Amino acid sequence: MPFDAGEPQSHVMDAVVMGTEDDARWAAVVARDRAADGTFVYAVRTTGVYCRPSCASRLARRENVEFHRGASEAERAGFRACRRCRPGEASPAERQAARIAEICRVLDDADREHDLDALAASAGMSRFHFQRVFKSITGVTPKAYARARRAERVRSELARGASVTSAMYAAGFRSSGRFYEHSDAMLGMVPSAFREGARSLTIRFAIGACSLGAILVAATDVGVCSILLGDDPDALAAELQERFPHATFEAGEREFDAWVARVVGLVEAPRVGLDLPLDVRGTAFQQRVWAALRAIPVGTTASYADVARAIGMPDAARAVAGACAANPLAVAIPCHRVVRRDGELSGYRWGVERKRELLRRES
């Protein structure tokens, strides 16, 4: 099961996700940890019954318990499903995640605004409960998700040369007033400037040094838009220019040095967090992944599959890895906290050794 994007991840589940021993699984059973549901089942030899970890049935004696990867394995071993927790069926959390994933698909395909009450009703929830569950699974509110999806449509239409009016209607806006009211937040500039390739965008940047090598910090008028790490300062500058090919670049002034110092401080001590405004630009899917990454508690890790489940798309682990690789804000969006299912470190845009060191500093 994934970590809950809205709640701290338990130490018990840290152990389970990282593929630890049976004593960690037993600790989850004793705690009736709902976050462990779906990661394994436990079977009781004296009763011949297997349960999910959170089952409220009377706790069995440890020496009578064995663990299995799932229901099918337990049944092949001769155990039958508990009638109380029904471990062979989808858990309530899994059913909720499936419903939220379906709502996300509705919002992905929509060419119009959706009424929140209608979405909640289609998910079989009250308005308040729907908003809470949606945010816990995706990391953002339904309104924020829909806004990000529409922004993606606008960017896509303008990037392929469509007129501003065509892009407006393709994204589901039915009035120019409402569209222009949100255009700066969606694009970081007026639509006509975006259509021209961000020619009017001004980016301040500075390149310095930190304990992990060279660091580039760049910002628009909205906030920090890039934090890049590497060995070659010139390569970092070229990467920034490639991302914003038509922008105007300026060296950061004296007050910008304070921003750079705070970013360097984040790299040196990632536990402290960053309290600067961010200008995060990405597709709706990337925004969902990046929001989920920022919800992983400091000092813990999650697998790509965990993040995929957290955003309601359990089959999208590979796409999650792609979103991590596209992360423009090193450390501020903590993609270094995502590891393989077995706990081993996998690829990192700025080098696996840097990833290892960041995790060491957080722990």
Secondary structure, DSSP 8 states (H G I E B T S, - for coil): ----TTS---HHHHHHHTT--HHHHHHHHHHT-GGGBTTBEEEETTTTEEE-TT--S----GGGEEEESSHHHHHHTT-EE-TTT-TTS--HHHHHHHHHHHHHHHHHH-SS---HHHHHHHTTS-HHHHHHHHHHHHSS-HHHHHHHHHHHHHHHHHHTT--HHHHHHHTT---HHHHHHHHHHHHSS-HHHHHTTSTT-EEEEEEEEETTEEEEEEE-SSSEEEEEEES-HHHHHHHHHHHSTT-EEEE--HHHHHHHHHHHHHHH-GGG---S-B-----HHHHHHHHHHHTS-TT--EEHHHHHHHTT-TT-HHHHHHHHHT-SBTTTS-GGGEE-TTS-----TT-HHHHHHHHHHH-
